[in-house]
Amino acid sequence: MRRTLFAAAVVVWAAAGVIAQDKKDVKAPNLYPLAKGTKWEYEVNANGQKLEASQEVTDVAEAKEKGKAAIATLSTTVGPQKLTEEMSADDKGVYRHSMQGQKLATPVTALKYPVKEGDKWDAKIALAGQEADATFETKKAEKVKVAAGEYTATPVEMNIKAMGQEIKATNWYADGVGIIKQEMALPGGITVTMELKKFTAGK
Protein backbone atom coordinates (compact mmCIF):
# COMPACT_ATOMS: atom_id res chain seq x y z
CA MET A 1 0.00 0.00 0.00
CA ARG A 2 2.84 2.42 0.87
CA ARG A 3 4.46 1.80 -2.53
CA THR A 4 1.14 2.50 -4.26
CA LEU A 5 0.54 5.73 -2.35
CA PHE A 6 4.06 6.93 -3.03
CA ALA A 7 3.69 6.15 -6.74
CA ALA A 8 0.39 8.07 -6.75
CA ALA A 9 2.06 11.03 -5.06
CA VAL A 10 4.83 11.01 -7.64
CA VAL A 11 2.24 11.02 -10.46
CA VAL A 12 0.50 14.04 -8.96
CA TRP A 13 3.88 15.74 -8.58
CA ALA A 14 4.65 14.87 -12.19
CA ALA A 15 1.74 17.00 -13.25
CA ALA A 16 3.76 19.95 -12.21
CA GLY A 17 3.22 23.53 -13.23
CA VAL A 18 4.86 25.86 -15.67
CA ILE A 19 5.07 29.68 -15.73
CA ALA A 20 7.53 30.79 -18.37
CA GLN A 21 10.28 33.33 -17.87
CA ASP A 22 9.57 36.96 -18.66
CA LYS A 23 11.40 38.48 -21.60
CA LYS A 24 11.60 42.13 -22.57
CA ASP A 25 9.02 43.13 -25.16
CA VAL A 26 7.72 39.55 -25.34
CA LYS A 27 4.52 38.32 -23.72
CA ALA A 28 5.57 35.52 -21.38
CA PRO A 29 3.41 32.39 -21.61
CA ASN A 30 1.58 31.24 -18.48
CA LEU A 31 1.32 27.49 -18.85
CA TYR A 32 0.14 26.78 -15.29
CA PRO A 33 -1.73 29.73 -13.74
CA LEU A 34 -1.30 29.97 -9.97
CA ALA A 35 -3.78 32.74 -9.14
CA LYS A 36 -6.12 31.99 -6.26
CA GLY A 37 -9.39 30.47 -7.43
CA THR A 38 -7.95 28.92 -10.59
CA LYS A 39 -9.67 25.57 -11.11
CA TRP A 40 -9.33 22.65 -13.51
CA GLU A 41 -11.91 19.87 -13.95
CA TYR A 42 -10.86 16.65 -15.69
CA GLU A 43 -12.20 13.41 -17.09
CA VAL A 44 -9.99 10.46 -16.11
CA ASN A 45 -9.88 7.02 -17.69
CA ALA A 46 -7.83 4.42 -15.77
CA ASN A 47 -7.80 1.12 -17.65
CA GLY A 48 -11.42 1.67 -18.64
CA GLN A 49 -12.54 2.94 -15.24
CA LYS A 50 -13.86 6.50 -15.49
CA LEU A 51 -13.30 9.01 -12.70
CA GLU A 52 -13.75 12.73 -12.15
CA ALA A 53 -10.79 14.84 -11.01
CA SER A 54 -10.29 18.49 -10.14
CA GLN A 55 -7.53 20.79 -8.96
CA GLU A 56 -7.91 24.26 -7.46
CA VAL A 57 -5.58 26.95 -6.16
CA THR A 58 -7.09 27.55 -2.72
CA ASP A 59 -4.56 30.00 -1.31
CA VAL A 60 -1.56 32.11 -2.29
CA ALA A 61 0.64 33.21 0.61
CA GLU A 62 3.29 35.87 0.23
CA ALA A 63 6.77 34.66 1.12
CA LYS A 64 8.10 35.57 4.55
CA GLU A 65 11.58 36.18 3.16
CA LYS A 66 12.31 39.10 0.86
CA GLY A 67 13.00 38.05 -2.72
CA LYS A 68 11.25 34.69 -2.35
CA ALA A 69 8.24 33.71 -4.48
CA ALA A 70 4.71 33.41 -3.12
CA ILE A 71 3.56 29.91 -2.16
CA ALA A 72 0.41 28.61 -3.83
CA THR A 73 -1.62 25.84 -2.17
CA LEU A 74 -3.39 23.47 -4.56
CA SER A 75 -6.13 21.02 -3.58
CA THR A 76 -6.43 18.00 -5.88
CA THR A 77 -9.33 15.53 -5.86
CA VAL A 78 -9.23 12.28 -7.84
CA GLY A 79 -12.35 10.21 -7.19
CA PRO A 80 -12.50 9.76 -3.40
CA GLN A 81 -8.85 10.72 -2.86
CA LYS A 82 -7.87 14.26 -1.87
CA LEU A 83 -4.32 15.60 -1.97
CA THR A 84 -2.75 18.92 -1.04
CA GLU A 85 0.45 20.36 -2.48
CA GLU A 86 2.39 23.62 -2.46
CA MET A 87 4.10 25.30 -5.40
CA SER A 88 5.99 28.49 -6.18
CA ALA A 89 7.51 30.07 -9.28
CA ASP A 90 10.15 32.63 -10.18
CA ASP A 91 11.99 33.67 -13.33
CA LYS A 92 14.10 30.50 -13.28
CA GLY A 93 11.43 27.87 -12.82
CA VAL A 94 8.58 26.30 -10.89
CA TYR A 95 9.17 24.56 -7.56
CA ARG A 96 7.20 22.01 -5.58
CA HIS A 97 7.44 22.36 -1.80
CA SER A 98 5.04 19.68 -0.57
CA MET A 99 2.81 16.80 -1.65
CA GLN A 100 0.01 14.96 0.16
CA GLY A 101 0.29 17.56 2.90
CA GLN A 102 3.92 16.59 3.59
CA LYS A 103 6.90 18.89 3.13
CA LEU A 104 9.55 17.71 0.73
CA ALA A 105 13.07 17.44 2.12
CA THR A 106 14.07 20.17 -0.32
CA PRO A 107 11.96 22.02 -2.93
CA VAL A 108 11.94 20.20 -6.25
CA THR A 109 12.31 22.04 -9.55
CA ALA A 110 9.32 21.04 -11.67
CA LEU A 111 10.42 23.00 -14.74
CA LYS A 112 13.21 25.32 -15.81
CA TYR A 113 12.84 28.43 -17.93
CA PRO A 114 12.67 29.47 -20.66
CA VAL A 115 10.43 26.65 -21.91
CA LYS A 116 11.80 25.37 -25.21
CA GLU A 117 11.65 22.28 -27.40
CA GLY A 118 14.33 19.72 -26.60
CA ASP A 119 15.09 21.07 -23.13
CA LYS A 120 15.97 18.31 -20.63
CA TRP A 121 16.53 18.28 -16.89
CA ASP A 122 16.72 15.94 -13.91
CA ALA A 123 15.16 16.10 -10.46
CA LYS A 124 15.24 14.16 -7.21
CA ILE A 125 12.34 13.90 -4.83
CA ALA A 126 12.35 12.73 -1.21
CA LEU A 127 9.04 12.16 0.56
CA ALA A 128 8.20 10.19 3.71
CA GLY A 129 11.62 8.56 3.75
CA GLN A 130 11.38 7.42 0.12
CA GLU A 131 13.27 8.76 -2.90
CA ALA A 132 12.61 8.99 -6.63
CA ASP A 133 14.64 10.09 -9.64
CA ALA A 134 12.94 11.95 -12.48
CA THR A 135 13.91 13.11 -15.96
CA PHE A 136 11.96 15.57 -18.09
CA GLU A 137 11.99 16.61 -21.75
CA THR A 138 10.01 19.36 -23.48
CA LYS A 139 8.65 18.46 -26.91
CA LYS A 140 7.38 20.53 -29.84
CA ALA A 141 4.05 22.35 -29.33
CA GLU A 142 1.07 20.82 -31.14
CA LYS A 143 -2.69 21.10 -31.55
CA VAL A 144 -4.61 19.05 -28.98
CA LYS A 145 -8.38 18.57 -28.79
CA VAL A 146 -10.05 17.71 -25.48
CA ALA A 147 -13.56 18.06 -24.04
CA ALA A 148 -12.90 21.71 -23.09
CA GLY A 149 -11.88 22.62 -26.67
CA GLU A 150 -8.86 22.69 -28.97
CA TYR A 151 -5.56 24.18 -27.79
CA THR A 152 -2.00 24.67 -28.92
CA ALA A 153 -0.15 22.79 -26.19
CA THR A 154 3.43 21.99 -25.23
CA PRO A 155 4.06 18.33 -24.30
CA VAL A 156 6.48 17.55 -21.48
CA GLU A 157 7.56 13.91 -21.21
CA MET A 158 8.53 12.50 -17.80
CA ASN A 159 10.23 9.32 -16.65
CA ILE A 160 10.11 8.69 -12.92
CA LYS A 161 11.82 5.84 -11.05
CA ALA A 162 10.87 5.05 -7.46
CA MET A 163 11.53 1.92 -5.40
CA GLY A 164 12.33 -0.18 -8.46
CA GLN A 165 9.21 0.96 -10.29
CA GLU A 166 9.02 3.18 -13.35
CA ILE A 167 6.34 5.69 -14.28
CA LYS A 168 6.15 7.33 -17.69
CA ALA A 169 3.91 10.32 -18.30
CA THR A 170 3.31 13.16 -20.72
CA ASN A 171 1.57 16.42 -19.82
CA TRP A 172 0.28 18.87 -22.42
CA TYR A 173 0.37 22.51 -21.24
CA ALA A 174 -1.67 25.30 -22.89
CA ASP A 175 -0.91 28.99 -22.46
CA GLY A 176 -3.16 30.63 -19.88
CA VAL A 177 -4.83 27.33 -19.00
CA GLY A 178 -2.34 24.77 -17.68
CA ILE A 179 -2.49 21.00 -18.11
CA ILE A 180 -5.15 20.11 -20.67
CA LYS A 181 -4.16 16.46 -21.10
CA GLN A 182 -2.07 13.85 -19.35
CA GLU A 183 -1.17 10.28 -20.34
CA MET A 184 0.51 7.92 -17.87
CA ALA A 185 1.89 4.38 -17.94
CA LEU A 186 2.05 3.00 -14.40
CA PRO A 187 3.56 -0.21 -12.98
CA GLY A 188 1.44 -3.31 -13.54
CA GLY A 189 0.36 -2.32 -17.04
CA ILE A 190 -1.99 0.40 -15.81
CA THR A 191 -2.63 3.26 -18.24
CA VAL A 192 -4.30 6.51 -17.26
CA THR A 193 -5.53 9.33 -19.48
CA MET A 194 -6.74 12.67 -18.11
CA GLU A 195 -8.40 15.34 -20.26
CA LEU A 196 -9.62 18.82 -19.35
CA LYS A 197 -13.36 19.34 -19.53
CA LYS A 198 -13.64 22.74 -17.80
CA PHE A 199 -11.26 25.55 -16.80
CA THR A 200 -12.02 28.46 -14.49
CA ALA A 201 -9.50 31.30 -14.30
CA GLY A 202 -8.58 32.71 -10.89
CA LYS A 203 -8.40 36.36 -9.93
Summary of the structure (lengths in Angstrom):
residues: 203
radius of gyration: 15.9
end to end distance: 38.6
largest distance: 50.7
contacts: 619
relative contact order: 0.22
helix: 6%
strand: 62%
